[in-house]
Amino acid sequence: MLSKLFIPGKNWGLSLAELVSFLEAKGIKFAVCSFSKEFFVVNIEEESGCWAIADLGGFIKIGDATATFATENVKKAFIQKNKEAQAQIDRDIVASGVVDEMVKAESERTLFGVSVYCAAKSLRPVSKVIQRFIGSSVKRMLAGCGKKSKFMGFAKDRRLPQLSHVEVLKKNFVENKAEILFCVGKEQTFVATTTAVHNPFEFQKRDMNKPVQRKIFAMPPRLARIMINLATCTEGKVLLDPFCGVGTILQEVLLAKAKAVGVDINRWCVEASSRNLEWLKDEYSLENAEYRILQGDVHRLSQKIGLEQVDCVATEPDLGPALRQVPTTSYATRIVGKLEPLYRGLLEEAYKVLRRDGRLVLVSPYIKTRSGKPVTMGIEEKAVEIGFEQVFPFKRGFFVEDTVATEKLMAMASFVDAEERHKVGREIHVFQK
């Protein structure tokens, strides 16, 4: 098993759900050793090179973990300023082998970086001190090997001592194995070398460069990728989006080498999706891509698609009007009430068109209110009444240890994706036929 370190995006719970769903769907053996909102450590079977960070939507970096030691020693070194503990960390870094790859680099002068991710609260105030200490240690080790080097620092106003994915890309740190990840957990600390980084320019290209756009109602490609992974949409499967809009979810389906079926009641959306998928097919050289886009009403979906014809459904229906202000609870409740027949119809028809064991990943509105308590649709009961089973993405067997934190994860069946500026967020549900 290889020990992999994952740096998630802002919504860490959704990112972890995507990862375990993706690995399980691929038939890859894995075990989650450690998780926090800052990083995950996952043991993955060695012969599983059939995926890449581009296959995932919820991650910033992936690294190969090369060393583990007790966080207690990190506390002694940087809170108590114990010299022997600091010397031990120096020795641990040498033993980890992270410097060995940098020594092999052909360039005369090595540029490298260190990013510190700290899940241990007590060590967060000294995370910049840790970053500078690791940087100085590595620079000294490289000098000892006869290698000139430059340690990439940060602007003083940077809140956390972490390189962005854009910085890692532009400095070629992945190719040169020149970024060290120092990840401090509550019990264990992990040292890793960055082996993959999220490329925001590719997602941006699919979002901004496609021929037809609809900015107000647009779903980010990042989230579309997460949704198709939650739906266990793998190569060769057929995924349906019955509210396809301009085809954002369908684009990610084709890139996953699956077959896409889009339906929308709006003729303009049907034509927009078709144009965008043709563009994607040319842009990414997807000669064998299979898709079809149809005009139709979700309430008659099974008549249009046929019974048990698709493996997965992933979709975002109408989330209600664009709100300029945070609404009252009563107004938010009225919005949800008006949308309920649409969602009920979707659930009924999705059940008909899905094959046995097929998954439905569905976004419903999460409306913030002036009272501070959000209004949601609560579609779980309706889904179960129709025949669906609610999917809890986290299973006991996924985790090395059974703790209170893992119990909380295993109880999660939906995920909220809402930034502070949003008045209406997304609640993401997973159901299985």
Wavefront OBJ file of the C-alpha trace (Angstrom):
o trace
v 0.000 0.000 0.000
v 1.142 3.551 -0.772
v 0.554 6.257 1.794
v -0.979 9.260 -0.032
v -1.553 12.690 1.403
v -4.491 14.741 0.077
v -5.033 18.482 0.554
v -8.774 19.143 0.098
v -10.575 22.250 -1.072
v -12.709 24.435 1.212
v -15.472 21.845 1.685
v -13.373 19.052 3.173
v -16.275 16.725 4.027
v -17.554 16.837 0.454
v -13.998 16.290 -0.836
v -13.508 13.208 1.341
v -16.905 11.829 0.267
v -15.891 12.321 -3.365
v -12.563 10.549 -2.818
v -13.953 7.453 -1.101
v -16.804 7.183 -3.636
v -14.314 7.497 -6.510
v -11.883 4.900 -5.135
v -14.691 2.470 -4.279
v -16.222 2.823 -7.759
v -12.813 2.131 -9.318
v -12.394 -1.004 -7.204
v -9.247 0.398 -5.588
v -8.433 -0.870 -2.099
v -7.832 1.921 0.394
v -7.928 2.847 4.067
v -8.288 6.343 5.531
v -5.604 6.680 8.224
v -6.110 10.301 9.211
v -8.507 13.100 8.272
v -9.100 16.716 9.173
v -10.257 19.799 7.306
v -6.598 20.504 6.477
v -5.489 17.135 5.039
v -6.226 13.411 4.658
v -3.799 10.499 4.745
v -5.000 7.473 2.796
v -3.279 4.139 2.193
v -3.958 3.082 -1.410
v -3.021 -0.172 -3.125
v 0.163 0.203 -5.154
v -1.174 -1.039 -8.492
v -3.799 1.677 -8.872
v -2.246 4.094 -11.354
v -5.458 4.379 -13.386
v -6.426 7.814 -12.037
v -5.049 11.329 -11.587
v -5.859 14.525 -9.686
v -7.667 15.766 -12.825
v -10.246 13.023 -12.176
v -11.218 14.722 -8.907
v -12.922 18.053 -8.311
v -12.356 18.596 -4.604
v -8.588 18.536 -4.155
v -5.731 21.041 -4.332
v -2.676 18.795 -3.917
v -1.700 15.146 -3.601
v 1.588 13.980 -2.123
v 3.498 10.802 -1.331
v 3.912 10.533 2.436
v 7.479 9.505 3.222
v 7.733 9.894 7.002
v 5.524 9.900 10.103
v 6.369 10.908 13.652
v 4.602 11.925 16.841
v 3.084 15.410 16.931
v 4.113 15.567 20.576
v 7.711 15.954 19.386
v 6.670 18.854 17.116
v 5.081 20.548 20.146
v 8.283 20.105 22.135
v 10.333 21.533 19.264
v 8.259 24.611 18.481
v 6.160 25.428 21.542
v 8.660 24.435 24.235
v 11.602 25.256 21.883
v 13.377 22.072 22.886
v 16.694 21.837 20.983
v 16.870 18.032 21.081
v 13.321 17.773 19.673
v 14.296 20.160 16.867
v 17.384 18.056 16.125
v 15.202 14.944 15.987
v 12.909 16.587 13.416
v 16.012 17.430 11.379
v 17.013 13.757 11.467
v 13.460 12.650 10.584
v 13.452 14.891 7.503
v 16.801 13.484 6.376
v 15.489 9.932 6.862
v 12.288 10.725 4.935
v 14.205 11.019 1.654
v 12.403 14.196 0.519
v 15.745 15.887 -0.182
v 17.149 12.958 -2.195
v 14.974 13.701 -5.240
v 15.945 17.365 -5.228
v 19.628 16.402 -5.272
v 19.033 14.447 -8.499
v 17.729 17.551 -10.304
v 19.910 18.571 -13.263
v 19.772 22.312 -12.606
v 22.680 23.859 -10.741
v 20.423 25.756 -8.350
v 17.309 24.111 -6.868
v 14.253 26.201 -6.061
v 12.064 24.506 -3.455
v 9.110 25.296 -1.214
v 7.597 24.119 2.050
v 3.893 24.217 2.907
v 2.670 23.584 6.454
v -0.857 22.276 7.060
v -1.754 22.227 10.730
v -4.709 20.304 12.166
v -3.299 20.586 15.707
v -4.738 23.877 17.021
v -1.960 24.486 19.548
v 0.638 24.537 16.761
v -1.158 26.846 14.331
v 0.265 30.056 15.869
v 3.809 28.771 15.211
v 3.143 27.272 11.740
v 5.217 30.005 10.047
v 8.083 29.274 12.420
v 7.816 25.588 11.506
v 7.833 26.441 7.796
v 10.999 28.531 8.093
v 12.691 25.857 10.227
v 11.942 23.106 7.668
v 13.093 25.378 4.824
v 16.391 26.154 6.548
v 16.940 22.463 7.346
v 16.370 21.404 3.743
v 18.618 24.177 2.433
v 21.371 23.025 4.793
v 20.909 19.372 3.736
v 21.138 20.323 0.048
v 24.295 22.326 0.702
v 25.759 19.264 2.413
v 25.163 17.344 -0.817
v 26.952 20.044 -2.817
v 23.708 21.482 -4.178
v 22.954 25.204 -4.330
v 19.348 26.031 -3.506
v 16.851 28.801 -2.956
v 13.985 28.527 -0.487
v 10.760 30.107 -1.765
v 9.309 32.372 0.895
v 6.001 34.194 1.274
v 4.749 37.736 1.543
v 4.502 38.841 5.190
v 0.740 39.290 4.969
v 0.088 35.666 3.949
v -2.115 34.159 6.652
v -0.946 30.555 6.295
v 2.496 29.278 5.219
v 1.226 27.355 2.222
v 2.044 27.564 -1.469
v -0.996 27.910 -3.687
v -1.648 25.385 -6.445
v -0.909 28.135 -9.000
v 2.514 28.796 -7.442
v 3.328 25.081 -7.442
v 2.319 24.845 -11.111
v 4.264 27.908 -12.251
v 7.447 26.913 -10.438
v 7.321 23.313 -11.767
v 7.545 21.963 -8.226
v 5.706 18.742 -9.094
v 8.080 17.832 -11.931
v 11.103 18.742 -9.791
v 9.679 17.102 -6.642
v 10.500 20.371 -4.938
v 7.546 21.067 -2.625
v 7.594 19.510 0.826
v 4.276 19.117 2.634
v 4.617 19.194 6.419
v 1.212 18.138 7.787
v 0.702 18.300 11.525
v -2.156 16.146 12.815
v -3.450 15.940 16.370
v -1.492 12.730 17.071
v 0.788 12.172 14.069
v 2.762 14.476 11.784
v 3.374 13.532 8.145
v 6.081 14.617 5.706
v 5.336 14.291 1.991
v 6.503 15.382 -1.444
v 3.878 16.924 -3.726
v 3.257 14.607 -6.688
v 0.163 16.237 -8.221
v -1.559 19.601 -8.085
v -4.981 20.804 -9.157
v -4.812 22.780 -12.388
v -7.340 25.630 -12.039
v -6.674 26.765 -15.600
v -8.234 23.604 -17.038
v -11.436 24.017 -15.013
v -11.428 27.722 -15.890
v -11.105 26.866 -19.578
v -14.128 24.563 -19.437
v -16.052 27.220 -17.562
v -15.104 30.411 -19.417
v -13.987 29.292 -22.900
v -16.950 27.163 -23.903
v -18.980 28.782 -26.712
v -22.236 29.286 -24.769
v -22.418 30.366 -21.143
v -25.108 31.114 -18.618
v -23.303 32.839 -15.765
v -26.118 33.474 -13.289
v -27.178 29.834 -13.026
v -23.816 28.233 -13.751
v -22.489 25.303 -11.748
v -18.694 25.316 -11.333
v -17.003 22.478 -13.276
v -15.253 21.575 -10.025
v -18.589 20.767 -8.375
v -19.859 18.978 -11.495
v -16.827 16.671 -11.310
v -17.475 15.995 -7.614
v -21.100 15.112 -8.378
v -20.303 12.594 -11.099
v -17.792 10.948 -8.761
v -20.416 10.745 -6.007
v -22.654 9.121 -8.630
v -19.897 6.508 -9.219
v -19.838 7.444 -12.901
v -16.911 5.479 -14.331
v -15.736 4.738 -17.861
v -18.438 3.255 -20.092
v -21.395 4.068 -17.831
v -24.354 6.172 -18.964
v -25.115 9.312 -16.950
v -28.246 11.418 -17.370
v -28.637 15.083 -16.444
v -32.363 15.918 -16.801
v -31.759 19.646 -16.189
v -28.653 19.874 -18.334
v -28.620 23.653 -18.900
v -25.499 24.488 -20.902
v -23.955 21.062 -20.251
v -21.525 21.627 -17.373
v -22.138 18.209 -15.791
v -22.187 16.512 -19.194
v -18.739 17.929 -20.008
v -17.249 16.220 -16.961
v -19.040 12.977 -17.874
v -17.351 12.886 -21.276
v -13.955 13.648 -19.739
v -14.514 10.656 -17.433
v -14.951 8.550 -20.607
v -18.581 7.840 -19.783
v -21.658 8.345 -21.988
v -23.721 11.478 -21.485
v -27.453 12.023 -21.916
v -28.841 15.507 -21.390
v -32.454 16.635 -21.221
v -33.802 20.142 -20.793
v -37.238 21.663 -21.331
v -35.644 24.786 -22.821
v -34.776 24.487 -26.528
v -32.050 27.143 -26.109
v -30.358 24.969 -23.440
v -30.504 21.904 -25.696
v -28.740 23.798 -28.474
v -26.257 25.384 -26.018
v -25.317 22.001 -24.531
v -24.837 20.505 -27.980
v -22.514 23.348 -29.021
v -20.532 23.142 -25.787
v -20.063 19.391 -26.000
v -18.922 19.653 -29.613
v -16.387 22.262 -28.504
v -15.216 20.014 -25.645
v -14.904 17.051 -27.991
v -12.592 19.050 -30.278
v -10.677 20.812 -27.499
v -9.822 17.591 -25.650
v -9.624 15.287 -28.693
v -12.479 13.071 -27.504
v -13.046 11.311 -30.837
v -15.019 8.462 -29.259
v -17.207 10.601 -26.999
v -20.857 9.487 -26.952
v -23.663 11.840 -26.018
v -27.162 12.934 -26.948
v -29.142 16.005 -25.920
v -32.944 15.955 -25.929
v -35.681 18.491 -25.314
v -38.209 17.292 -22.772
v -40.110 17.797 -19.538
v -38.744 16.071 -16.425
v -42.283 14.876 -15.570
v -42.222 12.723 -18.735
v -38.583 11.702 -18.513
v -39.183 7.957 -18.686
v -41.204 8.391 -21.900
v -38.285 10.226 -23.466
v -35.437 8.012 -22.139
v -37.106 4.655 -21.533
v -37.221 2.463 -18.417
v -33.971 1.452 -16.692
v -31.748 2.910 -19.403
v -29.128 4.845 -17.418
v -26.557 3.945 -14.744
v -26.421 7.315 -12.979
v -28.325 10.576 -12.697
v -26.593 13.769 -11.553
v -28.416 17.049 -11.756
v -29.166 20.485 -10.368
v -32.819 21.495 -10.874
v -34.196 24.995 -10.303
v -32.984 26.350 -6.944
v -35.465 29.217 -6.904
v -35.129 32.937 -7.723
v -31.858 34.849 -7.447
v -32.116 36.694 -4.124
v -30.679 40.172 -3.549
v -31.156 39.987 0.204
v -31.247 37.228 2.807
v -34.962 36.320 2.992
v -37.272 35.801 5.936
v -38.001 32.224 6.949
v -41.571 32.466 5.665
v -40.469 33.691 2.227
v -37.785 30.993 1.985
v -40.399 28.389 2.937
v -42.689 29.625 0.160
v -39.830 29.324 -2.367
v -39.203 25.727 -1.346
v -42.925 24.950 -1.399
v -43.230 26.116 -5.009
v -40.295 23.914 -6.043
v -41.473 20.720 -4.338
v -43.662 19.416 -7.223
v -40.689 19.745 -9.594
v -38.437 17.763 -7.266
v -41.107 15.161 -6.604
v -41.522 14.643 -10.343
v -37.766 14.332 -10.774
v -37.481 11.697 -8.037
v -40.314 9.630 -9.513
v -38.965 9.748 -13.060
v -35.311 9.256 -12.065
v -36.322 6.062 -10.265
v -37.947 4.776 -13.462
v -35.026 5.503 -15.798
v -32.273 4.256 -13.486
v -31.042 0.699 -13.691
v -30.981 -1.410 -10.533
v -28.313 -0.136 -8.075
v -28.039 3.091 -10.095
v -27.254 6.300 -8.205
v -28.966 9.675 -8.174
v -26.940 12.710 -7.064
v -29.233 15.655 -6.623
v -28.803 19.296 -5.607
v -31.607 20.970 -3.671
v -31.779 24.568 -2.354
v -30.196 25.517 0.957
v -31.657 28.958 1.677
v -30.121 31.158 4.365
v -32.616 33.222 6.366
v -32.570 36.266 8.615
v -33.248 34.038 11.614
v -29.957 32.240 11.011
v -31.674 28.886 10.507
v -31.574 27.731 6.858
v -34.622 26.459 5.013
v -34.102 23.205 3.106
v -36.335 20.919 1.099
v -36.000 17.753 3.158
v -36.386 15.450 0.161
v -35.066 12.328 1.903
v -38.505 11.114 2.974
v -39.916 11.625 -0.513
v -37.028 9.711 -2.071
v -37.353 6.761 0.311
v -41.128 6.715 -0.176
v -40.588 6.357 -3.941
v -38.168 3.449 -3.429
v -34.704 4.973 -3.192
v -32.225 4.174 -0.453
v -30.338 7.050 1.095
v -26.593 6.643 0.527
v -24.210 7.340 3.383
v -20.874 7.693 1.522
v -18.696 6.884 4.534
v -18.536 3.251 5.663
v -16.893 1.823 8.756
v -14.515 -0.319 6.715
v -13.031 2.766 5.034
v -11.276 3.916 8.220
v -8.274 2.502 10.052
v -9.621 3.680 13.407
v -13.148 3.811 14.784
v -13.473 7.145 16.603
v -16.125 9.707 17.483
v -15.067 11.668 14.379
v -15.553 8.652 12.082
v -18.967 7.985 13.647
v -19.997 11.554 12.805
v -18.828 11.126 9.214
v -20.711 7.850 8.815
v -23.924 9.625 9.839
v -23.580 12.169 6.997
v -25.926 11.632 4.055
v -25.961 15.101 2.502
v -23.412 17.879 2.063
v -23.880 21.630 1.990
v -21.863 23.669 -0.512
v -22.415 27.339 0.262
v -19.971 30.221 0.476
v -20.520 33.041 2.918
v -21.580 35.459 0.165
v -24.243 33.077 -1.173
v -27.833 33.531 -0.069
v -28.867 30.233 -1.651
v -26.453 27.369 -1.312
v -26.535 23.803 -2.558
v -27.441 20.742 -0.518
v -26.100 17.636 -2.268
v -27.902 14.326 -1.733
v -26.981 10.807 -2.862
v -29.635 8.107 -3.392
v -29.492 4.598 -4.783
v -32.174 2.542 -6.517
l 1 2 3 4 5 6 7 8 9 10 11 12 13 14 15 16 17 18 19 20 21 22 23 24 25 26 27 28 29 30 31 32 33 34 35 36 37 38 39 40 41 42 43 44 45 46 47 48 49 50 51 52 53 54 55 56 57 58 59 60 61 62 63 64 65 66 67 68 69 70 71 72 73 74 75 76 77 78 79 80 81 82 83 84 85 86 87 88 89 90 91 92 93 94 95 96 97 98 99 100 101 102 103 104 105 106 107 108 109 110 111 112 113 114 115 116 117 118 119 120 121 122 123 124 125 126 127 128 129 130 131 132 133 134 135 136 137 138 139 140 141 142 143 144 145 146 147 148 149 150 151 152 153 154 155 156 157 158 159 160 161 162 163 164 165 166 167 168 169 170 171 172 173 174 175 176 177 178 179 180 181 182 183 184 185 186 187 188 189 190 191 192 193 194 195 196 197 198 199 200 201 202 203 204 205 206 207 208 209 210 211 212 213 214 215 216 217 218 219 220 221 222 223 224 225 226 227 228 229 230 231 232 233 234 235 236 237 238 239 240 241 242 243 244 245 246 247 248 249 250 251 252 253 254 255 256 257 258 259 260 261 262 263 264 265 266 267 268 269 270 271 272 273 274 275 276 277 278 279 280 281 282 283 284 285 286 287 288 289 290 291 292 293 294 295 296 297 298 299 300 301 302 303 304 305 306 307 308 309 310 311 312 313 314 315 316 317 318 319 320 321 322 323 324 325 326 327 328 329 330 331 332 333 334 335 336 337 338 339 340 341 342 343 344 345 346 347 348 349 350 351 352 353 354 355 356 357 358 359 360 361 362 363 364 365 366 367 368 369 370 371 372 373 374 375 376 377 378 379 380 381 382 383 384 385 386 387 388 389 390 391 392 393 394 395 396 397 398 399 400 401 402 403 404 405 406 407 408 409 410 411 412 413 414 415 416 417 418 419 420 421 422 423 424 425 426 427 428 429 430 431 432 433
